[in-house]
Amino acid sequence: MSLPPLSQCRSPPTTARSIFSKPATSHCCSTACPITSGSTLPSNVQARAGNGVQTDLSIRGTTFEQTLVLVNGFRLNDPESGHLNLDIPLPLEAISRIDVLHGSGSTFYGSDTIGGAVNLITAQPAAASVFTKAGFGSYGAEEQHLQADYTTKRLAEQFTGSRDTSDGFIQDRGYHANALASETWLRTKPGTTDVLLAG
């Protein structure tokens, strides 16, 4: 179930802002993501490995249980613990914009948003394109990223994938993070249908 837009709140939220917006012609993996690199957002990011593996986000001095992470308005937080709330099921390449709602108005989304809510937003591709990126490093570190966009008058498709792996700097510290997403937009007279499959 998607949450209603913020404009339907009885009292408007105190502060909402977009902290990242990717131009239509750029790719997210060539731009630093403000959640994980120095942004002006008063946040605390705790990662247990590289590349955002097992990562928690908290805002304005709260805990990860009090910070809600959404993708296109859908909740991602674990309903039992809220733990590892930045283990998102889609690659960073698929994210077009990051909106942050902080302050007392964010509690409109429930008690787990006392610190705020972070909404990761995808967007339709503007043109057909293919983008790839690969990297290798010490301790068996490897990364591969892919973004393929296709668009016509009535249909748009974006396919993104990422693979990040490392053996770790000592035994039992390795990780494997894989993400794959396919999003389709179908434009018809009544409106646009958006189907996002991620895992």
C-alpha positions, 0 to 999 in steps of 0.5 A: 500500500502506498502512503498518501502524499504529504499535501494530504496531511492536516498540518503540513510537515515542518521541513521537507527537502530534496538532498539529491537529484540526478540529472536525466542524462547522468548516472548515479554511480558516477555521482556521490550519494549524499546519504553515504557521503558528506551531506548537510543532512544531520545523520548517522550512518553505521555500516558493518562492511564496505559498499553499504553492506548491513547499514543503518541510518538514523537522523537527528540523534534518533536510532535506526528504529526511528528513521523510516526508509521508503522507495517511491513511498513504500516502506522498506524498514523491517517491521520487527526491528527496523534494523539494516534500513539501508539494505535496499533491494535495488541498485543505487543506479536506479535512484533518481532523487532522495527526499528527506522529511525531518521534524515533527511532521514526519510522524504522519508516517507512524511512530518509527519516523520520529527522526524523519523519513528518507524517500528514495525515488526512481524516475522514467528514463529520458532516452535509450542508453546503456551504462556499465562500470567495473572495479577491482581492488585489494582483498578480492574486492570487485564491483560491477554495475549496469544500467540499461534504459529503453523508452518509446512513446507509450513504454519506458523500461529501466534495468539496473544491476549491481554486484559488490564482493570482497574477501575481507581484510581478515578471515570471516569479514567478506561480503557479497551484495547483489541487487537487481531491479527492473522498472516499467512505465506504461503510459495510457489515457487514464495515466501511467502504470509503474511496475517495479520488481527488485531483489 
